[in-house]
């Protein structure tokens, strides 16, 4: 639709990108590009087995939870990016914060850590609420650069207040877009708008890359949106089920296969 609306020349192929990528070379490998942009469906469901049996080797940083494919899409896109390539992806805000602060392992947080440690993430821009037609939730733009201008640093922009009221949806004016672009191109930390963090800063915050954590624009306490809360609940249920399966395997090995814990 974007290609049609903006009169762009495009090679569009119907298919199933996650299971059967259409853009491959003559040897069946993923084609790689200089630039990648995308707005994949947020928190899409895919079975974990899909990631674990991938013939293209896209998910080396880990399998995301079945309840949210956000970091599956990011890994697919990075695998489709040339050395020195750049990409920008619109995702749910929870993609850059879910799992941080958990005492144990967390699939999304662990994949995010891999991206940070590999110095792939260049910037995260938090967008205002009520921009998108299928949700009122704010999104983020996550920028990946295989040849970062400032190695070891990440620019975080909180653009949550940069919008004009519209009916039925809010929108960004040209001035708002220019301001975010200026912060990115000049790599500027500006009070109430942006911050520059290091990989060490990200590690200290357990790889939470939400701009609102580093750039305060008001005193209102953040509330987890309902859709994100549902994803967190489903992910916790998946982790509990996996823990139950592992416990059953251990108990079976000990000859206690029919053991049941009681209060």
Secondary structure, DSSP 8 states (H G I E B T S, - for coil): -HHHHTT-------SBTTTB-S-B-TTS-B--EEEEEE---TT----HHHHHT-TT---TT----TT--HHHHHHHHHHTEEEEEEEEEEEEGGGGTTTTT-SS--HHHHHHHHHHHTT-EEEEEE--SS-STT-SS-EEEEEEETT-SSTTEEEEEE-TT--B--SSS-B--HHHHHHHHHHHHHT---TTTEEEEEHHHHHHTTT---HHHH---SS------HHHHHHHHHHHHHHHHHHHHHHHHHHHHTT-TT-----
